[in-house]
Amino acid sequence: MPGLIGKKIGMTSVFSAEGKNIPCTVLEVGPCVITQIKTIENDGYNAIQLAYDDKSEKHSNKAEIGHFKKAKTLAKKKVIELKGFVKDWKIGDVITVDYFAGDKWIDVSGISKGKGFQGVVKRYNFRGVGDATHGQHNRLRAPGSLGASSYPSRVFKGMRMAGRTGGDKIKILNLSIVKIIPENNLLILKGSVPGPKGSYIIIEK
């Protein structure tokens, strides 16, 4: 699962060689700095800590500044751990979007857009009452019966009801790489990617 950290720039469209208009997402990927290498001897497992997106010293505490100084880099906003890197990396090494050169498919994970407290029509695509027949003059978007009467006198767990929507971690598998622009650290993927513009995305092989 080795990969990199990126940021969602937005969406666009690209014409394929056949003349088809393909909807695409533009990601800024890297450069990511290796800020720590964890080993079984010291930490109980093998992993590489990656950091991305510079953070001003004004908004960093002394612990963060000291940690990133070991890698000879500025403090970063986003830090993750990844397991499974084959190549021997060193602290302070910089990995760019060229890491995905030669790959055709990748997996992407991010936090979906938060939509706040929503009703069942928005949250679960309920149809509502429909054409407002049977005297339902103000119940068009109601969830209907919850199925609880004198027995069992409660609502079962998992019942689809109104509640907080979005803001969940979502992983999309096998997105196609359309183009890599290394001079601008850009990765163009076919299709959509979870999250709003400016959100952090984890790209894995």
Secondary structure, DSSP 8 states (H G I E B T S, - for coil): --EEEEEEEEEEEEE-TTS-EEEEEEEEE--EEEEEEE-HHHHSS-EEEEEEEE--GGG--HHHHHHHHTTTS--EEEEEEE----S---TT-EE-GGGGTT--EEEEEEE----EEE-HHHHH----SSS--TT-SS-TT-----S-BTTB-S--TT---SEEE---EEEEEEEEEEEEEGGGTEEEEES--SS-TT-EEEEE-
